[in-house]
């Protein structure tokens, strides 16, 4: 069984800057947008701390775990 973890940016405006948060946590590099990931590299499930990230995921038919 294989498990892949991908960090994605759901929000980047109006004080909700996921990329800045990831940089503070030590993650660098270009991070994909959640919408792009859902459209082009569909994950088996998404863990999201943002309500809109969880809702967007569910609307794409992917199970979401909202923290």
N, CA, C and O atoms as CSV, one atom per row, in Angstrom:
chain,resi,resn,atom,element,x,y,z
A,1,UNK,N,N,0.834,-1.175,0.000
A,1,UNK,CA,C,0.000,0.000,0.000
A,1,UNK,C,C,0.881,1.242,0.000
A,1,UNK,O,O,1.898,1.291,0.692
A,2,UNK,N,N,0.495,2.219,-0.761
A,2,UNK,CA,C,1.273,3.439,-0.886
A,2,UNK,C,C,0.491,4.616,-0.322
A,2,UNK,O,O,-0.719,4.719,-0.523
A,3,UNK,N,N,1.183,5.500,0.381
A,3,UNK,CA,C,0.564,6.695,0.932
A,3,UNK,C,C,1.396,7.898,0.507
A,3,UNK,O,O,2.597,7.965,0.772
A,4,UNK,N,N,0.745,8.839,-0.150
A,4,UNK,CA,C,1.427,10.041,-0.623
A,4,UNK,C,C,0.784,11.237,0.056
A,4,UNK,O,O,-0.441,11.320,0.140
A,5,UNK,N,N,1.589,12.151,0.536
A,5,UNK,CA,C,1.091,13.373,1.166
A,5,UNK,C,C,1.472,14.548,0.279
A,5,UNK,O,O,2.638,14.716,-0.081
A,6,UNK,N,N,0.481,15.359,-0.070
A,6,UNK,CA,C,0.715,16.558,-0.865
A,6,UNK,C,C,0.112,17.739,-0.123
A,6,UNK,O,O,-1.057,17.708,0.261
A,7,UNK,N,N,0.899,18.765,0.075
A,7,UNK,CA,C,0.395,19.988,0.689
A,7,UNK,C,C,-0.091,20.894,-0.426
A,7,UNK,O,O,0.602,21.082,-1.426
A,8,UNK,N,N,-1.279,21.456,-0.259
A,8,UNK,CA,C,-1.858,22.305,-1.295
A,8,UNK,C,C,-2.398,23.587,-0.684
A,8,UNK,O,O,-2.785,23.619,0.484
A,9,UNK,N,N,-2.418,24.632,-1.479
A,9,UNK,CA,C,-2.902,25.945,-1.061
A,9,UNK,C,C,-4.368,26.078,-1.438
A,9,UNK,O,O,-4.721,25.994,-2.615
A,10,UNK,N,N,-5.215,26.282,-0.449
A,10,UNK,CA,C,-6.633,26.504,-0.714
A,10,UNK,C,C,-6.920,27.995,-0.773
A,10,UNK,O,O,-7.733,28.437,-1.585
A,11,UNK,N,N,-6.261,28.778,0.081
A,11,UNK,CA,C,-6.540,30.202,0.164
A,11,UNK,C,C,-5.235,30.987,0.212
A,11,UNK,O,O,-4.253,30.550,0.812
A,12,UNK,N,N,-5.240,32.140,-0.425
A,12,UNK,CA,C,-4.036,32.970,-0.398
A,12,UNK,C,C,-4.373,34.457,-0.351
A,12,UNK,O,O,-3.572,35.284,-0.786
A,13,UNK,N,N,-5.526,34.801,0.161
A,13,UNK,CA,C,-5.896,36.213,0.201
A,13,UNK,C,C,-6.654,36.574,1.452
A,13,UNK,O,O,-7.113,35.703,2.191
A,14,UNK,N,N,-6.782,37.861,1.684
A,14,UNK,CA,C,-7.545,38.417,2.795
A,14,UNK,C,C,-7.163,37.816,4.152
A,14,UNK,O,O,-8.032,37.471,4.952
A,15,UNK,N,N,-5.878,37.698,4.397
A,15,UNK,CA,C,-5.419,37.208,5.687
A,15,UNK,C,C,-5.378,35.703,5.824
A,15,UNK,O,O,-4.971,35.195,6.868
A,16,UNK,N,N,-5.792,34.971,4.792
A,16,UNK,CA,C,-5.768,33.503,4.816
A,16,UNK,C,C,-4.730,33.010,3.818
A,16,UNK,O,O,-5.077,32.536,2.736
A,17,UNK,N,N,-3.474,33.122,4.179
A,17,UNK,CA,C,-2.399,32.776,3.256
A,17,UNK,C,C,-1.787,31.432,3.633
A,17,UNK,O,O,-0.883,31.355,4.465
A,18,UNK,N,N,-2.301,30.372,3.004
A,18,UNK,CA,C,-1.801,29.027,3.297
A,18,UNK,C,C,-0.315,28.894,2.996
A,18,UNK,O,O,0.413,28.261,3.761
A,19,UNK,N,N,0.148,29.482,1.890
A,19,UNK,CA,C,1.560,29.367,1.507
A,19,UNK,C,C,2.459,29.978,2.579
A,19,UNK,O,O,3.511,29.420,2.891
A,20,UNK,N,N,2.063,31.105,3.141
A,20,UNK,CA,C,2.852,31.734,4.210
A,20,UNK,C,C,2.900,30.830,5.437
A,20,UNK,O,O,3.944,30.702,6.076
A,21,UNK,N,N,1.791,30.214,5.760
A,21,UNK,CA,C,1.755,29.282,6.889
A,21,UNK,C,C,2.714,28.118,6.644
A,21,UNK,O,O,3.491,27.755,7.527
A,22,UNK,N,N,2.661,27.538,5.457
A,22,UNK,CA,C,3.554,26.419,5.136
A,22,UNK,C,C,5.017,26.846,5.224
A,22,UNK,O,O,5.849,26.088,5.722
A,23,UNK,N,N,5.343,28.046,4.749
A,23,UNK,CA,C,6.727,28.534,4.836
A,23,UNK,C,C,7.155,28.640,6.296
A,23,UNK,O,O,8.277,28.266,6.637
A,24,UNK,N,N,6.267,29.150,7.170
A,24,UNK,CA,C,6.600,29.245,8.595
A,24,UNK,C,C,6.831,27.855,9.202
A,24,UNK,O,O,7.591,27.709,10.160
A,25,UNK,N,N,6.178,26.846,8.643
A,25,UNK,CA,C,6.342,25.478,9.147
A,25,UNK,C,C,7.554,24.780,8.534
A,25,UNK,O,O,7.826,23.622,8.849
A,26,UNK,N,N,8.290,25.485,7.649
A,26,UNK,CA,C,9.512,24.937,7.065
A,26,UNK,C,C,9.319,24.262,5.717
A,26,UNK,O,O,10.270,23.689,5.186
A,27,UNK,N,N,8.120,24.309,5.146
A,27,UNK,CA,C,7.873,23.719,3.826
A,27,UNK,C,C,8.153,24.773,2.764
A,27,UNK,O,O,7.580,25.862,2.797
A,28,UNK,N,N,9.025,24.451,1.834
A,28,UNK,CA,C,9.385,25.408,0.796
A,28,UNK,C,C,9.059,24.834,-0.575
A,28,UNK,O,O,8.710,23.661,-0.710
A,29,UNK,N,N,9.179,25.666,-1.567
A,29,UNK,CA,C,8.906,25.224,-2.934
A,29,UNK,C,C,7.519,25.655,-3.372
A,29,UNK,O,O,6.747,26.216,-2.594
A,30,UNK,N,N,7.225,25.386,-4.617
A,30,UNK,CA,C,5.919,25.729,-5.164
A,30,UNK,C,C,4.885,24.703,-4.727
A,30,UNK,O,O,5.063,23.500,-4.920
A,31,UNK,N,N,3.820,25.188,-4.143
A,31,UNK,CA,C,2.741,24.323,-3.696
A,31,UNK,C,C,1.570,24.439,-4.665
A,31,UNK,O,O,1.220,25.544,-5.081
A,32,UNK,N,N,0.965,23.319,-5.027
A,32,UNK,CA,C,-0.160,23.385,-5.971
A,32,UNK,C,C,-1.392,23.984,-5.317
A,32,UNK,O,O,-1.553,23.918,-4.098
A,33,UNK,N,N,-2.252,24.562,-6.123
A,33,UNK,CA,C,-3.563,25.019,-5.644
A,33,UNK,C,C,-4.425,23.789,-5.418
A,33,UNK,O,O,-4.336,22.823,-6.176
A,34,UNK,N,N,-5.252,23.811,-4.394
A,34,UNK,CA,C,-6.128,22.680,-4.105
A,34,UNK,C,C,-7.019,22.376,-5.303
A,34,UNK,O,O,-7.208,21.212,-5.657
A,35,UNK,N,N,-7.563,23.408,-5.924
A,35,UNK,CA,C,-8.452,23.208,-7.076
A,35,UNK,C,C,-7.724,22.475,-8.210
A,35,UNK,O,O,-8.288,21.577,-8.835
A,36,UNK,N,N,-6.475,22.860,-8.470
A,36,UNK,CA,C,-5.695,22.196,-9.518
A,36,UNK,C,C,-5.467,20.724,-9.154
A,36,UNK,O,O,-5.597,19.840,-10.001
A,37,UNK,N,N,-5.133,20.477,-7.909
A,37,UNK,CA,C,-4.912,19.111,-7.453
A,37,UNK,C,C,-6.180,18.274,-7.625
A,37,UNK,O,O,-6.115,17.137,-8.092
A,38,UNK,N,N,-7.320,18.830,-7.254
A,38,UNK,CA,C,-8.582,18.105,-7.382
A,38,UNK,C,C,-8.947,17.851,-8.845
A,38,UNK,O,O,-9.540,16.823,-9.171
A,39,UNK,N,N,-8.595,18.785,-9.720
A,39,UNK,CA,C,-8.923,18.648,-11.142
A,39,UNK,C,C,-7.966,17.740,-11.907
A,39,UNK,O,O,-8.376,17.084,-12.864
A,40,UNK,N,N,-6.691,17.692,-11.499
A,40,UNK,CA,C,-5.679,17.033,-12.322
A,40,UNK,C,C,-4.923,15.881,-11.654
A,40,UNK,O,O,-4.264,15.101,-12.342
A,41,UNK,N,N,-5.004,15.765,-10.351
A,41,UNK,CA,C,-4.271,14.704,-9.640
A,41,UNK,C,C,-5.103,14.290,-8.432
A,41,UNK,O,O,-4.657,14.408,-7.290
A,42,UNK,N,N,-6.309,13.808,-8.692
A,42,UNK,CA,C,-7.307,13.581,-7.658
A,42,UNK,C,C,-6.773,12.709,-6.520
A,42,UNK,O,O,-6.358,11.571,-6.740
A,43,UNK,N,N,-6.789,13.256,-5.304
A,43,UNK,CA,C,-6.343,12.481,-4.148
A,43,UNK,C,C,-7.427,11.498,-3.692
A,43,UNK,O,O,-8.592,11.624,-4.068
A,44,UNK,N,N,-7.028,10.532,-2.887
A,44,UNK,CA,C,-7.994,9.589,-2.314
A,44,UNK,C,C,-8.825,10.258,-1.223
A,44,UNK,O,O,-9.991,9.917,-1.024
A,45,UNK,N,N,-8.223,11.205,-0.523
A,45,UNK,CA,C,-8.902,11.942,0.546
A,45,UNK,C,C,-8.128,13.225,0.808
A,45,UNK,O,O,-6.960,13.341,0.437
A,46,UNK,N,N,-8.776,14.176,1.440
A,46,UNK,CA,C,-8.142,15.450,1.775
A,46,UNK,C,C,-8.377,15.731,3.254
A,46,UNK,O,O,-9.485,15.557,3.761
A,47,UNK,N,N,-7.328,16.165,3.936
A,47,UNK,CA,C,-7.436,16.653,5.307
A,47,UNK,C,C,-7.302,18.160,5.222
A,47,UNK,O,O,-6.303,18.666,4.711
A,48,UNK,N,N,-8.290,18.880,5.715
A,48,UNK,CA,C,-8.309,20.333,5.574
A,48,UNK,C,C,-8.621,20.996,6.911
A,48,UNK,O,O,-9.449,20.517,7.686
A,49,UNK,N,N,-7.939,22.102,7.159
A,49,UNK,CA,C,-8.260,22.902,8.337
A,49,UNK,C,C,-9.138,24.084,7.949
A,49,UNK,O,O,-9.521,24.883,8.803
A,50,UNK,N,N,-9.452,24.195,6.679
A,50,UNK,CA,C,-10.303,25.273,6.185
A,50,UNK,C,C,-11.639,24.701,5.735
A,50,UNK,O,O,-11.687,23.731,4.978
A,51,UNK,N,N,-12.715,25.303,6.204
A,51,UNK,CA,C,-14.044,24.846,5.823
A,51,UNK,C,C,-14.210,24.861,4.306
A,51,UNK,O,O,-14.742,23.912,3.731
A,52,UNK,N,N,-13.760,25.930,3.659
A,52,UNK,CA,C,-13.912,26.009,2.207
A,52,UNK,C,C,-13.094,24.944,1.488
A,52,UNK,O,O,-13.499,24.465,0.429
A,53,UNK,N,N,-11.958,24.570,2.046
A,53,UNK,CA,C,-11.169,23.488,1.462
A,53,UNK,C,C,-11.904,22.166,1.544
A,53,UNK,O,O,-11.906,21.388,0.591
A,54,UNK,N,N,-12.527,21.913,2.685
A,54,UNK,CA,C,-13.297,20.675,2.851
A,54,UNK,C,C,-14.514,20.668,1.929
A,54,UNK,O,O,-14.815,19.647,1.310
A,55,UNK,N,N,-15.210,21.791,1.835
A,55,UNK,CA,C,-16.394,21.858,0.970
A,55,UNK,C,C,-16.023,21.695,-0.500
A,55,UNK,O,O,-16.691,20.968,-1.235
A,56,UNK,N,N,-14.961,22.370,-0.925
A,56,UNK,CA,C,-14.508,22.250,-2.315
A,56,UNK,C,C,-14.149,20.801,-2.639
A,56,UNK,O,O,-14.442,20.305,-3.727
A,57,UNK,N,N,-13.519,20.138,-1.687
A,57,UNK,CA,C,-13.139,18.743,-1.858
A,57,UNK,C,C,-14.371,17.853,-2.003
A,57,UNK,O,O,-14.434,17.013,-2.901
A,58,UNK,N,N,-15.336,18.036,-1.129
A,58,UNK,CA,C,-16.569,17.241,-1.192
A,58,UNK,C,C,-17.315,17.473,-2.509
A,58,UNK,O,O,-17.879,16.536,-3.075
A,59,UNK,N,N,-17.318,18.712,-2.994
A,59,UNK,CA,C,-17.986,19.004,-4.267
A,59,UNK,C,C,-17.313,18.318,-5.456
A,59,UNK,O,O,-17.925,18.136,-6.509
A,60,UNK,N,N,-16.054,17.944,-5.274
A,60,UNK,CA,C,-15.334,17.180,-6.315
A,60,UNK,C,C,-15.493,15.675,-6.125
A,60,UNK,O,O,-14.908,14.887,-6.868
A,61,UNK,N,N,-16.278,15.279,-5.136
A,61,UNK,CA,C,-16.531,13.853,-4.914
A,61,UNK,C,C,-15.413,13.129,-4.182
A,61,UNK,O,O,-15.308,11.905,-4.254
A,62,UNK,N,N,-14.580,13.881,-3.479
A,62,UNK,CA,C,-13.457,13.309,-2.742
A,62,UNK,C,C,-13.764,13.409,-1.254
A,62,UNK,O,O,-14.204,14.463,-0.794
A,63,UNK,N,N,-13.544,12.341,-0.487
A,63,UNK,CA,C,-13.788,12.410,0.957
A,63,UNK,C,C,-12.909,13.489,1.609
A,63,UNK,O,O,-11.739,13.643,1.256
A,64,UNK,N,N,-13.480,14.223,2.552
A,64,UNK,CA,C,-12.753,15.276,3.231
A,64,UNK,C,C,-12.834,15.080,4.743
A,64,UNK,O,O,-13.886,14.736,5.284
A,65,UNK,N,N,-11.727,15.300,5.399
A,65,UNK,CA,C,-11.653,15.289,6.852
A,65,UNK,C,C,-11.355,16.712,7.270
A,65,UNK,O,O,-10.267,17.223,7.006
A,66,UNK,N,N,-12.302,17.353,7.916
A,66,UNK,CA,C,-12.144,18.751,8.312
A,66,UNK,C,C,-11.734,18.816,9.768
A,66,UNK,O,O,-12.429,18.300,10.643
A,67,UNK,N,N,-10.598,19.456,10.026
A,67,UNK,CA,C,-10.099,19.598,11.404
A,67,UNK,C,C,-10.482,20.944,11.965
A,67,UNK,O,O,-10.153,21.252,13.110
